[in-house]
Structure formats: structure tokens, C-alpha cells
Amino acid sequence: MVGSVGNGLADLANGAVRVNGAGKAAALAEPLPMELEQPEAVAAAMAGEGAGKREIVMGRNVHTSCFAVKEPDADDEETGEREATMASVLALYRRSLVERTKHHLGYPYNLDFDYGALAQLQHFSINNLGDPFIESNYGVHSRQFEVGVLDWFARLWGLEKDEYWGYITNCGTEGNLHGILVGREVFPDGILYASRESHYSVFKAARMYRMECVKIDTLMSGEIDCADFQRKILQNRDKPAIINVNIGTTVKGAVDDLDLVIKTLEESGFKDRFYIHCDGALFGLMIPFVKKAPKVSFKKPIGSVSVSGHKFVGCPMPCGIQITRLEHINALSSNVEYLASRDATIMGSRNGHAPIFLWYTLNRKGYRGFQKEVQKCLRNAHYLKDRLRESGIGAMLNELSSTVVFERPKDEEFVRRWQLACEGNIAHVVVMPSVNIDKLDYFLNELVEKRATWYQDGISRPPCIAKDVGVENCLCGLHK
Ligand SMILES: *Cc1c(COP(=O)(O)O)cnc(C)c1O
């Protein structure tokens, strides 16, 4: 997308920072003032980069959107000017966050939370260095909370306290890096198998660990195609198999059939010669609460499960939960004397605040709270899919998922405004607890209205998405 930013900058550059009342920012239907729509513009102005027109290209030109660090002037302390400038930058930034949060639909982040009670902790440098189960010499940690959270998740996945090992990671990616590393340590000559629609962090792990990696085809739903899986493992009978199983793929929210993956392995002569890592970054904490969904459980022969903490759970900083079998960790770890700790994590220093946020949410919501939220998300996702179809827009929703896939909106400005994630001809909305019916209606009405103008000339047409979501879900000219 190419946009230009001009108006409003002169005011800002002159130090006349306009701040609108909260009521105005909340009036959603109104066009937003420049500084709210374009935080980059504010940034440029604050950085003293003048009031000229500036092109912003998504995904590039990152340097046009930074808040420059300026050396303090000698007399700043007396005039207080520096503090004032910084305060106004922060105030504007906060406003743009409020605005951006309101129009967020494309990423699977639950933005609905209140952690006010934890504000008192921001004065502490809480760091869970090393292994959660072994004391280190650094005392300002939150292991008490971390282990409590891990116990909760281990129980959810069907492992007893003395059977599991795990830690709070910095994100879902770190969980995948860890799970695949454990698999590789258990089977050093294993081949990694993952469906084409697996998250890119899985293939990154393969590159980092220099593992042989085989991509498996997917069904139209986005699930792993077990017929192709069987063909490919049978070509490598002599090597153990390490498999990434998706509990919700990033783009289509597809849940791989874990039971069928296990059956395929066992029937193909891989009994006791495979390791399964379940990537539950997106849907790992939703699936236990979906009635018809297959169980993800360590009662089955799986090796590890990871979940992102900032997605469905709703943690304001990136984090994740990684659970594996204790027996596997001995294969991975070696002693690091300096920490007086076992070294089985990917990272060294770890965010000690994140486990407290997770603990806080788990305590507040509990199983029943999550269950309610999951049901609400699935209901709202169905609502969105139905309304898109009624409006003549092709859409797909997997049975166990709250990710609604539909035709990519033609206007990139619209895509950016709603922060939709797109791939080829498709876009998606991930319905999280923070996405309610009002927000969906607001989005739908705007989409339908804009779409009428995109295609009014009768020459350009909505894209065909049959190859992405199947003929039955496509409503393009050919497939109506
Ligand atoms: C988001 C996601 C990841 C990565 O999680 P981060 O927390 O963003 O690192 C991995 N796998 C899937 C399926 C995801 O949706």
C-alpha cells in the first residue's frame, strides 16, 4: 500500500500537539484525525522531520515510522521541555493504540483484559533465569507463579506433576523450537515431517537444527493429508519420524487429525520410533473446550505441546507455555555451573512478569470461564461467516475453529485499517473474545459498503477463492 501523509504535521512540528477528548476517539464512525490514523506521521513530526509529504509503504520504509532519540539540550532540565515533549509523544501513542485496538480483527490476539491489579509489579525486574524447577541464585523471580501455571496446563493435557517438565516461553515460536529440539535429541537421526500449512517457525527450526525436513500436502480445509503423510514416511522407513501436528493452523485454523497421524505412524511400522510435537499456539487452549473436538492429551503417544499465551489467553506481552515429558528433558539438558541450574530452555533470561499475568487470568476465568469464551467465539465466528455469505462474499469456517477465511478485500487501505492477515486471494478474521457482534457488524457494514464501490464498474470482479477454500465456499462469478 502506498499512502501519503501531509496534513496535521505542521501543527505537530510546531509543538502544537492536538489531543482530542476520549469521547471523540471513541466515536467510531467518524473519520479519525490524522494523528490517530497515522501514528507514523506523529512520529515523523516528533522526530522533527518537517512537514513535507512522506510516502509510507507497508512492510518497508520502517525508518519513516520511528520516534527518534534526541540528545537532551543543556537547559532542558530547567525548562522542563524535554519531559513535556516525551509526555506528549506517549499520550499520542496511547491514543493510537486505543484506536488500533478497536480496529483489530486479523490476528488471533485476545485484547480483552484488565490487569490493573498487576501494575504494582512493574517496578521489579522479574527474571526467571533458567529452569523453573531448579532454584537459581537470582532471587527476584516468579517461579512460584510459573510452576502453578505449568501444573494447570500439565493437568489439562493429562500429565501428572511428577511426569512433566515445562516452562513459560517468550512465545509460541519458542515452544516449537523447543518441542522440535526435544524430538531431535530423542531421535538424533529423525526426519522432521510437517504439513505445508504449518507455521513458518517449524521450518525455521529445521533450518536452525539442520534437520532433514519433509513437507506434507494438506486437504482443502488446511489439515494434514494423512495419505500423503503415509506415502512419505514409507519412503524413509529406516529413519525415525518427528512430526509437527497443528492444533489450529495459522491461516485457516485447521486442526490436524492427531489420532489419524498416530494410526498412520503405527500402521506404517513406526511404533516407538516417532516423536509428535503439537503446535497449539493458536488453538491449544480452545480445543479442550470444544465439545466435538478430538482430545490433545499425553495419554496418547505425543512428546510435547506448546501454546501462545498472548493469543486466546490474552496476555499483554508475548509469551507461551511449553509442556513435555520429564523423561525427555534428561536427553536434552546438560549442567551449567554458572547458574547452578539445569539448562533445558532455549532462552536464558526469561520474562518473569508473563507467568504472573497467566496465573492471574487462569485464576480469574478457570475452566468454566474459558469454556464460555470459546463457545462465544465459535458462535460469533459462525455469525460472521453466515453474514459474509448472505452478502455474496465467499467464506469458509472450519468446524473446530473460529478463524473465518474469505476473499481478500480489494483495497489495501481497508486491509490495513482492520489489520487483516492476507495470503494470496484470501484474508481471515480470527474471532477472539475481544471480537463481539457489534465489532463484527461494524466491520461487515463497512466491507459491504466499500465492496460495492470497488466492483461498481462491472469490469473488475471479486477474486475466485475456490482453490483456497473449495468450490462450495466460493461465491465468485463462476461459482455462485
Ligand atoms: C502464532 C502461531 C505460532 C507462533 O506463535 P508466536 O507466539 O507468534 O511466536 C506458531 N504456530 C501457529 C499455528 C501460530 O498460529
The ligand as a Gaussian input file, in Angstrom:
#p B3LYP/6-31G(d) Opt

LIG

0 1
 C        1.021000     -17.738000      16.079000
 C        1.445000     -19.104000      15.772000
 C        2.732000     -19.564000      16.084000
 C        3.802000     -18.679000      16.629000
 O        3.453000     -18.120000      17.826000
 P        4.139000     -16.775000      18.325000
 O        3.635000     -16.717000      19.707000
 O        3.654000     -15.696000      17.423000
 O        5.611000     -16.963000      18.240000
 C        3.018000     -20.884000      15.852000
 N        2.119000     -21.704000      15.315000
 C        0.882000     -21.305000      14.979000
 C       -0.076000     -22.283000      14.382000
 C        0.504000     -19.986000      15.189000
 O       -0.727000     -19.586000      14.829000

